[in-house]
């Protein structure tokens, strides 16, 4: 294909590590919708970290997808992803190539890393945007037809805000930002909580409040924490889609979810996501950055339906997920500091061309690693007390926290250091991806 037509290419990405045949078929329908209604060339990218039997099932589903003009499907297992990354890293020449490879393709689950791989592959494919979906979600249905978020994403993403205002229901944007491009378009979800802790709420509302409030900055008032708990992890609740509504604005990070998001290449081309492992929420950083840099976005209401997979209900799944939740709480010591710094920096987050300045973010991240860990010791103590009150497997998990306390504290700080390191390596990596092309890795 002619890379000169790259301005018309988009990447619709589905990372997965579980059986998701229905999701693959559904997202192929969204890809077909995009090319049919917007004339774009859609590269449907399935990044598959599943076991061999599941990958074979997915390959069978992909082979059976109807051929659609303008849609190219790439189904990549981890071996092919690693091959691509090694070529890009070799060309980019970072100081610590083995560490960079591990940050991009770690052995453990990493929500940020899988999306970073999608960003690099999208760059190699010449795409102008990345549109991410999740394998444990589904599209709503209205009048027998799926409700595709890409409808709003392609209507506005990358266009100057002044032009995009004609495509939305309302505009709530300072005119001073009217010439900046729409950098993010997103929505949220309905259905089950985005974080699998609803059992705690059912067991004890008070304990649920205590645990969820731990992701707030330590100095917040009780009322601020109460409001945060009320808003956290619920998405759009249960209200189903009936008609379109969209707002051109600086999108509140609490109103969108990474299962229903799209970014312009000027965002992810300059800034990756945190590569932390076993940490929920590690992939939400760009949402905050776009907001704090006053880059326009569109918030729409084509919410995706979230559901839980059975694996989370097993004892092993419970332990793994609760660990990810606790590591999220610990990460907030650092990210709350960085988010406050980004909000204060405002215009300093952008260069003279209105593009994100990675060095400003790196400075904030590095400064955060000098924070006193006392607040995180307090978080671990509060989780332990709360979980022991719940008893059963929660109490057993609290014992594990005590045994692994120092390791968890060290990992939370090291994750921030690794994020800063990856940001510094990112521009050469992205250039290498764009120059080298995806080649046989995404054939």
N, C-alpha and C positions, 0 to 999 in steps of 0.2 A: 504493500500500500504506500501511497505517496504521503510522506510525513509533512509535506507542505500544507495538507488539509487539516493539520492537527488542531487548528482553532475551532473546528467543528466536532472534535472528539471529546467524549466524556467517559469517565470510568465509574461504573456502577458496581460497588464492591460488597462482597459477602464473605467475611471471615467466619470460619467455623471449625470446631473441634468435636462436633457431635453429628449424629444422623439427622439430616434436614432435607430430605427429598422434596417435601412439599414446599419448603422455602425456596429451593432452587427453581422449581417450576414456576412459583409465583413471581420471583424476581425476574425471570426470563420474560414473563408477561409485562412487567414494568419496563424492561428494556425495549420490548417491541412497541409499547405505547410511546416511549420517548422518541424513538426514531420515526414513528408514524406521524406524530403530532408536531414534532419540532425539527425534523430533518437532520438530526445529529447522528453521528456514528457512535454507537454505544459499544464500549468494551466492557463486557460483563466479566468481572474478575472474581473467581471463587478461590479463596485462599484456604486450602484444606489441610488442617492439622489433625484429622481424625485417624483412627486406626485403619489398618489395611482393608479389613472387610467393609468398613463404612465408606472408605474412599472408592472401593469397587462399586458399591451401590450408587454413590454419587456420580461416578463415571458413566454408569448405565443410564442414569437420569439425564445427564448432560447429552449423551449420545442420542437420546430419544427426543430432545427438544426440537420443536419445529424450526426449520431454517427460516430466518428472517433477514431480509435485505437490510443492511445497516447495523446489524448486531453481530459482534464477534465475541465468542465465549472462550475464556481462558480458565481452565481448571488446573490449578497448580498444587501439587503436594509439597511437603516441606523439602524434599530432596531437590525439586526444581526451583523452589524459592531460594534455597541455599546456593545453588549453582549461580543463579542470577546475582545474588548479593555478593558472592565472592568476586565475581567479575567487576561489579561496580566498586567494591571496596579496593580492589587491586588498582583500578584506574584512578580512584580518588586519592589514594595514598595517605590515609590518616596515620597518626603516630602509633596508635595501638589497634591494628587491624583485627586481631583476634577478639579483643574486647568489643569493638564496634559490631562485629558479626554476632557476638553473643547478645548484645543489646538489641539487635534487630531481629534475631531469631533465637530466643532463649529456650531452654528445655522446659521451663515452667510456663504457665498461662500468663500472658501479658496482653491486656487490652490495648495499650498504647502501641506496643511493638507490631501487632498484626496490622494495625492501621498505618503505621509508618511504612511497612512493606507495601501496602496498597498505594501510598503516596509515591514511593520510588518507582514502582512498576507503572503507575499512571504517567509519571514523568517520562519514562522510557517509551511509552506508547504514544506520547505526544498529546495527552489529554489536557483539557483546559480546566477540568474540575473533577472532584471525587465526591461521590454520593454513597454514603454508607448505610447498610441495613444489617440486621442481626438475624441469626438463625433460629433464635427462640422468640420470634415475633411473626405476626401475620398482618396482611392488609385488611382494613375494614371493607365491608361490602355495602353498597347502596344501590337499590334497584337492580340487583343481580350483577353489578359490575364492581370490580375492585377499585378502591380509592387510592390512587398512586400519588405519593408525595412529590415525585419528580415533576409533576404538572407545575407546581409552584417554583420548584428549584430552577427549572430551565427557563421559566418566564422572566426571572429576575437576575440570576446569579451572573456576576461579572459585568453587568450593565451599570452605567453611572446612576446613582440614586435618583437623580432628576428624571431620567428616562423610565426607571423601574416604577416610579410612582404611578404611572398609567396602568400598571399590571396588578395593583393591589387594591384592597378594599378601602384602606385608609393609610394616611401617612402621619407618623408621629416622630418626625426627624427634624433636628435643627437645620435650617437652610444652609448653615455654614458647612454642612457635610454633604451637600447635594451633588457635588462633583466627584465625590469618592465612589468607587465601585461597590456594588453589593458583594460582600465578601463571604457571607454565610447565609444559607436559607435552611430553616429547620422547623420542627414541630416536636411533639412529645408522644405520649402513648396513653392508651387506656388499658384497663385490666389489672393484673396483679402488680404489686409494688415492684419497682425496678431493682430493689435490693431485697433479697429473700430473707426478711426478718419479720414477716407478718405473724409467724407463730409466736414470737415474743409478745407482740401486741395483744394477741388473743389470750395468752397466758396471764399477762399483767400489764395493764396500760401504763402504770407508773414506772415500771422497769423499762418499758419501751421508750418512754420519754427520756429517762435518765441516760439510756444507751445512745439513742439517736442524737441527743443534744451534745454528745461528746465531740461531734465534728465541728461545733462552733468554736470561734476563738475563745480562749479561756477567760478573757476580760468582759465578755458580753453579759448583759443583764439577764435576769431570769425571764423577763418578757421577750427579749430578743430571741432567746433560746426556745421559748415556747412557740413563737411564730415560726422559727426554723423547723422545728419538729413537725408542726402542722403542715408545712409545705413539702417536707422532704419525701422523695422517692415515690410520690403519688401520681406524678404526671398530670394528666387531665382528668383523673378519676375514672368515672364510668360513663361520662356523657358521650354518646356515639355521634358520628358525623352525619349531618343532615344537609348542609350546604356550605360552600366555601366562604372563608373569611381570612384575610391576610393583612398584615400590618408591616409597613416599611418603617424601621425603627433601629435603635441600638438594642439588640435582643438581650433580654434578661437571661442570664445563664440558668436560672431556675425554671425556665419555661420550655426548654428544649432537651432532647435526649440524643445520645449518640447512635441509637438505633434508627434515627430519623433525621439525618443531618447531611448537609453538603457544604463543601468549601471550595472557593476559587483557588486556582493554583498559586496566586500571589501570596496566599496565606501559608499553605502547607509546603510550598516551594522554598520558603524561608524559615519555617519553624516546624520541627517534629513534635510529636507527643511524648510525654514521659514514658520511658521503657520499663517502668517498675513491674516486677513480677508478682503474681498472687496478690494484687491490690485492685479492688474495684474502684471505679472513678478515676483511674489513672489516665484515662483517655479524654477527659473533659477540659483539659487545659486550654486548648485553642478557642473554645467557646468563651472563656473568661477573657482571653487575650483580645479577641475581636471586639468584645464589648468595651473593654477598658481603653483600647486604642481608638475608640469612636469610629470604627469601621461599620458602615451601614449593613444591616441584615434584614431579612424578611422572616417574620414569625407567622406561620399559617396554622390551620386547624385540621389538616389531614393526618390525624394521629394514627399511629400504628398500634396494633393490639399485642400486648405483652403477655407471655405465659411462661410457666416454669416447666423444665424438663424433669422426668422422673429421677434422674441421677442425683439431683440435689436432695432428694428425700432419703437416700441411703446414708449410713453412718459415715462412710468415707466422703461422700459428697457434702454432708453437713460440716464435717471438720474442715474440708478444703474451703468451703464457702465462708464459714465463720472466720477463718484465718484471713481471707481476702478482705472481709469487712473490718476486722481489727487493724490490719495494715493500712486500710483507707483512713481510719481514725487517726493513726499515728502520722500518716503523711500530711494531715492537715495542720500540724504544728508548723510545718515548712510552707505549705501552700497558702495558708491564711496570711502569713507574712508576705509572701510573694504577691498574692492578689491585692493586699493593701498597698504594696509598693507600686504595682502596675496602675492601680486606680489613681494614686497620687502622681505618678509620672505622666499619665494622660498623653498629651501631644509628644512627649519625649519618646514614646514607644514607636513613633513613625519617623522616617527620614524625610529629607526634603522632597522626595518623590511620593510621599504618602504611603510608603511601604514599611512593613514591620522591621524594627531594628533588633535583631537577635542579641546584640551585645548588651543592651539594656536589661533584657530578661536574664541573661547569664549572670550579670552583676547581682541581681536580686536573689537568684538561686544560690550563688556562692555565699552571699551575706547570710542567708537563712541557715546555712549549715553550722554557723557559729552560735545558734540559739541554745539556751539552756534546755536540757531534756526533762526538767522537772515536770513540765506540763504533760509530757508523754508518760512519765512514770505514774502520774495521777490518772491519766486516761486508762492505763492498763489496770490500775488498782480498782477504778470504778467499774470497768467491765467485769473484772473478777468477782467483785462483791455482788453485782447484779446477776451474773450467770449462776453463782452459787445459790442465790435465792430461788432461782428457777428449778434447780435440781436436775437430776437425770443426766442426759448427755451434755447439757449446758454446764453443769457442775464439773463433769469430766473435762470439758474443753477449758474451763477456767484453770484446772490443774495444769493443763498443757501450756497455757499462757505463762503461768508462774515459772515453769521449767525452762521456757524458751524466751524469757523476758529480755535478756541482754542481746540475744541474737536479733530479735524483732526490732529493738531500739537501734541497733547498728544498721540493720537493713534499711530502715526508714531514712536514715541520714545518707547512707551510701546511694540509695535510689536518686536522691536529689543531685548528688555529685555526678552520677552517671548521666543524668538528664542534661546537666550543663555541658558535660563532655560531648554528648551526642549533638547538641545544638551547635557547638563549635565545629563539628565535623560535617554538619548537615549540608551546607552550601556546596562543598566539593562533591559530596555523595549525590546530590540532586543533579549537578552538572554532569557527573559521570554517567548517571542513569540516562539523562536526556541525550547525551552524546553517543553513548554506546548502544542505546536501543535495547529492547527487551529480548531480541534474538530468539533463540530456540527455547529459552526458559518459559515463554508464554505462547508457544506455538499451538 
